[in-house]
Amino acid sequence: MEKHLSLTNYLFTYVALIALAALSLGLSFIRWGDGDLVVGLGIASIKAFLVFWIFMHLIEQQFANRLFMLISILLFILLVSLTAVDVASRHTFPRGLTPTQTNSLYR
C-alpha cells in the first residue's frame, strides 16, 4: 500500500506557498539591480518544487517517475539557458548615429 499525504501536509504546503508569495511581494519593493531576478527565480523554484512534490504527488511516486520529471525540468532549463545565451550574444542592434560634417544652411 502506498503512502498517502495527510491534511496536515497539504496545510503546511499551502501556508508555505502563501508565505513565499508574500515574501515575493515584499521583496518586489526592494531594488537590488540584477539580484531581483536571482531572488525571484529562487523563490519561484521553491514554490514550483513544493507544487510538484506535494500537489502533484511526486512524493508518492516511484523513482522512475521522479527521474522523468527531473529530466524534463533540466531540459527546460537547458533550452531557456541556450535561448538566453543566443539572444545575449547577438549583435544585431544598430549602432547609434554619428554626426557628420555637412555644409548645411541650417547651421
TORPA-4810 file (N, C-alpha, C, O; in nm, 3 decimals):
<nodes>
NODE_1_0.084_-0.117_0.000_0.000_0.000_0.000_0.089_0.124_0.000_0.189_0.130_0.072_M
NODE_2_0.052_0.221_-0.080_0.132_0.342_-0.092_0.101_0.440_0.019_-0.008_0.441_0.077_E
NODE_3_0.199_0.522_0.047_0.183_0.625_0.148_0.102_0.741_0.091_0.132_0.789_-0.018_K
NODE_4_-0.001_0.785_0.162_-0.081_0.899_0.120_-0.054_1.016_0.213_-0.024_0.997_0.331_H
NODE_5_-0.066_1.134_0.160_-0.041_1.255_0.238_-0.161_1.288_0.325_-0.276_1.264_0.288_L
NODE_6_-0.132_1.344_0.440_-0.240_1.382_0.531_-0.280_1.527_0.506_-0.214_1.599_0.430_S
NODE_7_-0.385_1.569_0.569_-0.432_1.706_0.558_-0.328_1.803_0.614_-0.315_1.915_0.564_L
NODE_8_-0.255_1.761_0.715_-0.151_1.845_0.773_-0.044_1.880_0.670_0.002_1.994_0.664_T
NODE_9_-0.006_1.784_0.589_0.094_1.810_0.484_0.043_1.912_0.383_0.117_2.002_0.342_N
NODE_10_-0.083_1.900_0.345_-0.140_1.995_0.250_-0.149_2.135_0.311_-0.121_2.234_0.243_Y
NODE_11_-0.190_2.143_0.437_-0.200_2.274_0.502_-0.062_2.338_0.519_-0.048_2.458_0.498_L
NODE_12_0.039_2.259_0.555_0.174_2.311_0.568_0.224_2.364_0.433_0.286_2.471_0.427_F
NODE_13_0.198_2.290_0.328_0.240_2.333_0.195_0.166_2.459_0.153_0.226_2.550_0.094_T
NODE_14_0.039_2.466_0.181_-0.040_2.585_0.150_0.014_2.708_0.222_0.031_2.814_0.162_Y
NODE_15_0.043_2.693_0.351_0.096_2.805_0.429_0.233_2.845_0.376_0.265_2.964_0.368_V
NODE_16_0.315_2.748_0.339_0.448_2.777_0.284_0.435_2.852_0.151_0.511_2.946_0.126_A
NODE_17_0.342_2.812_0.066_0.322_2.881_-0.062_0.273_3.023_-0.041_0.316_3.115_-0.111_L
NODE_18_0.182_3.043_0.053_0.133_3.178_0.084_0.246_3.264_0.139_0.260_3.380_0.102_I
NODE_19_0.328_3.206_0.228_0.440_3.281_0.285_0.542_3.318_0.177_0.594_3.429_0.178_A
NODE_20_0.570_3.228_0.085_0.663_3.258_-0.023_0.607_3.363_-0.119_0.681_3.446_-0.171_L
NODE_21_0.476_3.359_-0.142_0.414_3.462_-0.226_0.421_3.598_-0.157_0.447_3.699_-0.223_A
NODE_22_0.399_3.601_-0.026_0.410_3.727_0.048_0.555_3.777_0.048_0.580_3.897_0.038_A
NODE_23_0.649_3.685_0.059_0.790_3.722_0.052_0.825_3.779_-0.085_0.899_3.877_-0.094_L
NODE_24_0.772_3.719_-0.190_0.794_3.772_-0.325_0.738_3.912_-0.338_0.801_4.001_-0.396_S
NODE_25_0.620_3.932_-0.285_0.558_4.064_-0.290_0.639_4.165_-0.211_0.663_4.276_-0.259_L
NODE_26_0.681_4.129_-0.092_0.758_4.220_-0.010_0.892_4.256_-0.072_0.935_4.371_-0.067_G
NODE_27_0.958_4.156_-0.132_1.087_4.181_-0.195_1.076_4.257_-0.327_1.175_4.310_-0.376_L
NODE_28_0.957_4.262_-0.384_0.941_4.334_-0.510_0.954_4.485_-0.491_0.977_4.558_-0.587_S
NODE_29_0.939_4.532_-0.368_0.952_4.675_-0.341_1.097_4.717_-0.316_1.127_4.836_-0.305_F
NODE_30_1.187_4.618_-0.307_1.328_4.646_-0.287_1.399_4.633_-0.421_1.383_4.533_-0.490_I
NODE_31_1.477_4.734_-0.456_1.552_4.731_-0.583_1.695_4.685_-0.557_1.772_4.753_-0.489_R
NODE_32_1.729_4.569_-0.611_1.862_4.514_-0.592_1.941_4.509_-0.723_2.049_4.451_-0.727_W
NODE_33_1.889_4.566_-0.827_1.957_4.555_-0.957_1.936_4.417_-1.014_1.823_4.372_-1.033_G
NODE_34_2.047_4.349_-1.043_2.038_4.214_-1.100_1.999_4.110_-0.997_1.960_3.999_-1.033_D
NODE_35_2.009_4.143_-0.869_1.972_4.049_-0.765_1.823_4.020_-0.760_1.782_3.916_-0.710_G
NODE_36_1.741_4.112_-0.813_1.596_4.090_-0.818_1.563_3.962_-0.893_1.481_3.881_-0.848_D
NODE_37_1.627_3.944_-1.005_1.600_3.828_-1.089_1.640_3.698_-1.019_1.566_3.600_-1.022_L
NODE_38_1.755_3.698_-0.956_1.805_3.578_-0.889_1.714_3.539_-0.773_1.678_3.423_-0.758_V
NODE_39_1.678_3.637_-0.691_1.592_3.609_-0.575_1.453_3.566_-0.622_1.395_3.472_-0.567_V
NODE_40_1.399_3.633_-0.723_1.267_3.598_-0.774_1.263_3.457_-0.832_1.168_3.382_-0.808_G
NODE_41_1.366_3.421_-0.908_1.370_3.286_-0.964_1.393_3.180_-0.855_1.342_3.069_-0.866_L
NODE_42_1.468_3.216_-0.753_1.488_3.122_-0.642_1.358_3.093_-0.569_1.327_2.977_-0.539_G
NODE_43_1.283_3.198_-0.539_1.154_3.180_-0.471_1.057_3.103_-0.561_0.985_3.016_-0.513_I
NODE_44_1.055_3.136_-0.689_0.966_3.065_-0.782_1.004_2.917_-0.793_0.917_2.831_-0.806_A
NODE_45_1.133_2.888_-0.788_1.177_2.748_-0.794_1.133_2.671_-0.671_1.091_2.555_-0.681_S
NODE_46_1.142_2.734_-0.555_1.096_2.667_-0.432_0.946_2.641_-0.438_0.900_2.534_-0.400_I
NODE_47_0.870_2.739_-0.486_0.725_2.720_-0.496_0.692_2.610_-0.597_0.603_2.528_-0.572_K
NODE_48_0.762_2.608_-0.710_0.737_2.503_-0.810_0.771_2.366_-0.753_0.699_2.269_-0.776_A
NODE_49_0.881_2.357_-0.677_0.917_2.229_-0.616_0.809_2.182_-0.520_0.772_2.065_-0.520_F
NODE_50_0.757_2.273_-0.437_0.650_2.235_-0.344_0.526_2.186_-0.418_0.463_2.087_-0.377_L
NODE_51_0.490_2.255_-0.525_0.372_2.212_-0.601_0.396_2.076_-0.664_0.309_1.989_-0.657_V
NODE_52_0.512_2.056_-0.726_0.543_1.926_-0.786_0.544_1.816_-0.680_0.484_1.711_-0.698_F
NODE_53_0.613_1.841_-0.571_0.637_1.736_-0.472_0.510_1.698_-0.397_0.486_1.580_-0.373_W
NODE_54_0.429_1.797_-0.359_0.312_1.768_-0.276_0.184_1.756_-0.359_0.117_1.652_-0.355_I
NODE_55_0.150_1.862_-0.434_0.021_1.863_-0.502_0.017_1.772_-0.625_-0.090_1.724_-0.663_F
NODE_56_0.131_1.748_-0.687_0.134_1.654_-0.800_0.172_1.514_-0.754_0.189_1.423_-0.835_M
NODE_57_0.185_1.497_-0.624_0.207_1.366_-0.559_0.334_1.297_-0.604_0.337_1.174_-0.613_H
NODE_58_0.440_1.372_-0.633_0.567_1.307_-0.666_0.627_1.238_-0.544_0.708_1.146_-0.559_L
NODE_59_0.589_1.280_-0.427_0.638_1.217_-0.305_0.589_1.072_-0.296_0.653_0.988_-0.232_I
NODE_60_0.477_1.043_-0.359_0.419_0.908_-0.354_0.465_0.821_-0.470_0.436_0.702_-0.471_E
NODE_61_0.535_0.878_-0.567_0.569_0.805_-0.688_0.700_0.728_-0.674_0.778_0.749_-0.581_Q
NODE_62_0.719_0.638_-0.769_0.843_0.563_-0.773_0.954_0.652_-0.830_0.929_0.760_-0.883_Q
NODE_63_1.077_0.603_-0.817_1.192_0.682_-0.861_1.189_0.711_-1.011_1.233_0.817_-1.053_F
NODE_64_1.138_0.620_-1.091_1.136_0.640_-1.236_1.050_0.761_-1.274_1.086_0.838_-1.363_A
NODE_65_0.939_0.779_-1.207_0.854_0.895_-1.234_0.921_1.024_-1.189_0.910_1.126_-1.256_N
NODE_66_0.989_1.019_-1.076_1.062_1.137_-1.030_1.176_1.172_-1.125_1.201_1.289_-1.154_R
NODE_67_1.243_1.069_-1.174_1.353_1.091_-1.268_1.301_1.153_-1.397_1.366_1.241_-1.453_L
NODE_68_1.187_1.109_-1.445_1.127_1.166_-1.566_1.098_1.315_-1.546_1.124_1.395_-1.635_F
NODE_69_1.045_1.352_-1.430_1.016_1.493_-1.401_1.146_1.573_-1.391_1.153_1.686_-1.440_M
NODE_70_1.247_1.516_-1.328_1.375_1.584_-1.315_1.439_1.608_-1.451_1.491_1.717_-1.477_L
NODE_71_1.436_1.509_-1.537_1.493_1.525_-1.672_1.415_1.630_-1.751_1.474_1.709_-1.825_I
NODE_72_1.284_1.632_-1.737_1.203_1.733_-1.805_1.238_1.874_-1.759_1.249_1.966_-1.841_S
NODE_73_1.256_1.891_-1.630_1.292_2.023_-1.576_1.431_2.063_-1.623_1.453_2.179_-1.660_I
NODE_74_1.525_1.970_-1.622_1.661_2.002_-1.666_1.664_2.038_-1.815_1.738_2.129_-1.854_L
NODE_75_1.587_1.970_-1.897_1.581_2.005_-2.039_1.518_2.142_-2.059_1.562_2.218_-2.146_L
NODE_76_1.417_2.175_-1.982_1.357_2.308_-1.990_1.458_2.415_-1.953_1.469_2.517_-2.021_F
NODE_77_1.533_2.393_-1.845_1.636_2.488_-1.804_1.742_2.502_-1.912_1.788_2.613_-1.939_I
NODE_78_1.781_2.391_-1.973_1.880_2.396_-2.081_1.829_2.478_-2.199_1.903_2.560_-2.253_L
NODE_79_1.705_2.457_-2.240_1.652_2.531_-2.354_1.639_2.680_-2.324_1.670_2.763_-2.409_L
NODE_80_1.594_2.714_-2.206_1.583_2.855_-2.169_1.722_2.919_-2.162_1.741_3.032_-2.206_V
NODE_81_1.818_2.847_-2.107_1.954_2.900_-2.097_2.016_2.921_-2.234_2.078_3.025_-2.259_S
NODE_82_1.999_2.825_-2.323_2.055_2.840_-2.459_1.989_2.955_-2.533_2.055_3.027_-2.608_L
NODE_83_1.860_2.973_-2.514_1.791_3.086_-2.577_1.843_3.218_-2.523_1.865_3.313_-2.599_T
NODE_84_1.863_3.226_-2.392_1.914_3.350_-2.331_2.056_3.380_-2.379_2.089_3.496_-2.406_A
NODE_85_2.139_3.278_-2.390_2.276_3.299_-2.438_2.273_3.343_-2.584_2.351_3.430_-2.623_V
NODE_86_2.186_3.285_-2.664_2.177_3.323_-2.804_2.136_3.469_-2.819_2.196_3.543_-2.897_D
NODE_87_2.035_3.510_-2.745_1.988_3.649_-2.754_2.096_3.745_-2.702_2.117_3.851_-2.760_V
NODE_88_2.162_3.707_-2.594_2.264_3.795_-2.535_2.387_3.808_-2.623_2.455_3.911_-2.619_A
NODE_89_2.417_3.706_-2.702_2.540_3.711_-2.782_2.521_3.772_-2.920_2.619_3.795_-2.990_S
NODE_90_2.400_3.797_-2.959_2.376_3.859_-3.089_2.407_4.008_-3.084_2.379_4.075_-2.984_R
NODE_91_2.463_4.057_-3.191_2.493_4.200_-3.201_2.417_4.256_-3.320_2.476_4.309_-3.414_H
NODE_92_2.286_4.244_-3.314_2.204_4.289_-3.427_2.146_4.427_-3.406_2.075_4.478_-3.493_T
NODE_93_2.175_4.489_-3.293_2.121_4.621_-3.268_2.204_4.724_-3.344_2.326_4.716_-3.344_F
NODE_94_2.139_4.819_-3.409_2.216_4.918_-3.484_2.293_5.009_-3.390_2.248_5.041_-3.280_P
NODE_95_2.408_5.049_-3.436_2.487_5.142_-3.357_2.423_5.279_-3.364_2.348_5.311_-3.457_R
NODE_96_2.454_5.359_-3.265_2.399_5.494_-3.261_2.449_5.576_-3.379_2.558_5.553_-3.430_G
NODE_97_2.370_5.671_-3.420_2.408_5.756_-3.531_2.523_5.847_-3.490_2.525_5.901_-3.380_L
NODE_98_2.617_5.862_-3.579_2.728_5.953_-3.553_2.707_6.078_-3.635_2.671_6.070_-3.753_T
NODE_99_2.729_6.193_-3.576_2.709_6.318_-3.652_2.816_6.332_-3.760_2.933_6.297_-3.739_P
NODE_100_2.775_6.382_-3.872_2.868_6.404_-3.982_2.877_6.553_-4.012_2.785_6.629_-3.983_T
NODE_101_2.987_6.593_-4.069_3.007_6.732_-4.108_2.938_6.756_-4.241_2.971_6.693_-4.342_Q
NODE_102_2.845_6.845_-4.241_2.778_6.879_-4.365_2.777_7.030_-4.380_2.782_7.104_-4.282_T
NODE_103_2.770_7.072_-4.501_2.756_7.214_-4.529_2.607_7.244_-4.544_2.553_7.249_-4.654_N
NODE_104_2.545_7.262_-4.433_2.401_7.281_-4.431_2.367_7.427_-4.415_2.444_7.504_-4.358_S
NODE_105_2.253_7.465_-4.465_2.206_7.601_-4.450_2.150_7.628_-4.311_2.132_7.743_-4.273_L
NODE_106_2.123_7.521_-4.236_2.058_7.535_-4.105_2.157_7.542_-3.989_2.118_7.517_-3.875_Y
NODE_107_2.279_7.574_-4.013_2.380_7.583_-3.909_2.357_7.691_-3.814_2.435_7.709_-3.720_R
</nodes>
